[in-house]
Amino acid sequence: MNCNYSFASDNTASVHPLIMKAIEEVNRGQYVSYGDDPFTEQAINKFKEVFGEDAEVFFTLTGTASNVLSIRAFTQPFNSVLCTDVSHINIDECGAPENIAGIKLVQIKSADGKLNPKMIAPHLGVIGNEHHSQPRLISITQTTEVGTVYTYNELKELTEFAHNNGLYVHMDGARLANAASYLNLSLKKLTYDAGIDVLSFGGTKNGMMIGEAVIIFNRESNRNFIDSFKYIRKQSMQLLSKMRYISSQFIAYFENDLWLKNAEHANRMAQYLSNKLLEFYPDIEIMYKIEGNAVFVKIPERILDELKKDFYFYIWDNNGPVIRLMSSFETNRSDIDNLVSRLKQLL
Ligand SMILES: Cc1ncc(COP(=O)(O)O)c(C=O)c1O
């Protein structure tokens, strides 16, 4: 695609130079495969430092794989997984959770991309009724698909409600770094301390080349899931033989808080963009709170085709239309200024 700059996603960005350097450094000599190498050990120790000793870590190749394998580990095919209507697992994974985990996804309409106990409760009346899929897991996304953020208290309330009702909580943390930056809270606080059972932790959208992780938190009730996860991962073709190429990236990702610096920058750019867009109101309307690195805006239909010629972005909703503009660690002010001046011309 030929365009000035892409605002389509944070994964159109390049690989952060420090990540590239880490890959290059590990690309010397031979090491034991399938994760029995010193870099993987070092990376896992780093995860335990960051997420706590109870974090059991398994690397995967994609965010979709992390989500689907998390679901598969915590469910049986007669279970249902409760999620929002806009969740990635619901609309952007080509039915993989249903196909590979065999579960039913129950989508709950959400105005801000979040779930809360009040929204979940009406779906629990079927528990014990053999005619219905049995709710087992709540899957939430942090930051959400519309760029909003669950606070620590919202997470705690949700996980307590889930656990009191015999359910587990999965967090799709493809952009957890952006949420941690926004809230100024640690990754551990927003996951383990908040009662999350299983986390898909993303790296690719925040400067890594390839690499995601599933973290199952070692609570009494999760032991069996931890024990079986390595088999599920292998059977699902996500055990990478040259694991050190992911491990080395994660080591660099945590070194000097690169993950946080990248997320802080992306968030700052989203704020910068949204502040600039305010001047176009009411022609341009910001749809959701800017809490991460996504800016959703309603634009006049008449400018859409022209704008698309110069910039790459996703149309989130044809009604409006609403477009999604995302920033990343490498977005800079001049990219945004270019977009803003083009908008000015078109409007
Ligand atoms: C919220 C969320 N979860 C998961 C993913 C999955 O990532 P992948 O494309 O690596 O499968 C994405 C990717 O866009 C995402 O936005």
Ligand as a Chemical Component Dictionary entry (heavy atoms), coordinates in Angstrom:
data_LIG
# 
_chem_comp.id                   LIG 
_chem_comp.type                 NON-POLYMER 
_chem_comp.pdbx_formal_charge   0 
_chem_comp.three_letter_code    LIG 
# 
loop_
_chem_comp_atom.comp_id 
_chem_comp_atom.atom_id 
_chem_comp_atom.alt_atom_id 
_chem_comp_atom.type_symbol 
_chem_comp_atom.charge 
_chem_comp_atom.model_Cartn_x 
_chem_comp_atom.model_Cartn_y 
_chem_comp_atom.model_Cartn_z 
_chem_comp_atom.pdbx_ordinal 
LIG C1 C1 C 0 -6.900 -7.004  21.052 1  
LIG C2 C2 C 0 -6.128 -7.955  20.197 2  
LIG N1 N1 N 0 -5.936 -9.198  20.619 3  
LIG C3 C3 C 0 -5.245 -10.092 19.904 4  
LIG C4 C4 C 0 -4.720 -9.767  18.675 5  
LIG C5 C5 C 0 -4.086 -10.871 17.886 6  
LIG O1 O1 O 0 -2.870 -10.692 17.401 7  
LIG P1 P1 P 0 -2.282 -11.553 16.185 8  
LIG O2 O2 O 0 -2.575 -10.806 14.953 9  
LIG O3 O3 O 0 -0.848 -11.621 16.558 10 
LIG O4 O4 O 0 -2.910 -12.906 16.178 11 
LIG C6 C6 C 0 -4.882 -8.469  18.183 12 
LIG C7 C7 C 0 -4.338 -8.081  16.868 13 
LIG O5 O5 O 0 -4.746 -7.154  16.235 14 
LIG C8 C8 C 0 -5.630 -7.538  18.953 15 
LIG O6 O6 O 0 -5.847 -6.289  18.527 16 
# 
loop_
_chem_comp_bond.comp_id 
_chem_comp_bond.atom_id_1 
_chem_comp_bond.atom_id_2 
_chem_comp_bond.value_order 
_chem_comp_bond.pdbx_ordinal 
LIG C1 C2 SING 1  
LIG C2 N1 SING 2  
LIG C2 C8 DOUB 3  
LIG N1 C3 DOUB 4  
LIG C3 C4 SING 5  
LIG C4 C5 SING 6  
LIG C4 C6 DOUB 7  
LIG C5 O1 SING 8  
LIG O1 P1 SING 9  
LIG P1 O2 DOUB 10 
LIG P1 O3 SING 11 
LIG P1 O4 SING 12 
LIG C6 C7 SING 13 
LIG C6 C8 SING 14 
LIG C7 O5 DOUB 15 
LIG C8 O6 SING 16 
# 
